[in-house]
Amino acid sequence: MVAAAPGRHLSPAGSGLLQFLSQTIHTGLYTLLVVELVLGFSNVWIRGDNIFTLFTIPAFDPGNAALRDLVEDLHGLVANIILSVAGIHAAAALAHHFVWRDGLMLRMLNKNLVKQRSSG
């Protein structure tokens, strides 16, 4: 038997298309963050860099400006996509809270915090 991961696991807030979009956005955000990290490390490795004067990462191919430009452009593009998807994610959270008033954001809070706010 597989042990459950630590932390709270909330049941889905919706079903059907809304649940599919929610899972897709969350998976997409995590995937984009990993891709951005890999592109960042690749960018440093391709161009070479000096890290806080502690050590130097030699350039993979110093004369290949096209490769360097391609990885830098992809890194910037993925960063902009992350910002856009995160903005959509935040807008959906605000819609849940202020438009649909379904208590989704309150479910994510620590239960003790919710009790303190309601009793105080």
Secondary structure as GFF3:
##gff-version 3
##sequence-region A 1 120
A	DSSP	alpha_helix	17	47	.	.	.	ID=ss1
A	DSSP	beta_strand	49	51	.	.	.	ID=ss2
A	DSSP	beta_strand	55	57	.	.	.	ID=ss3
A	DSSP	alpha_helix	65	94	.	.	.	ID=ss4
A	DSSP	pi_helix	95	99	.	.	.	ID=ss5
A	DSSP	alpha_helix	104	108	.	.	.	ID=ss6
A	DSSP	alpha_helix	111	119	.	.	.	ID=ss7
###
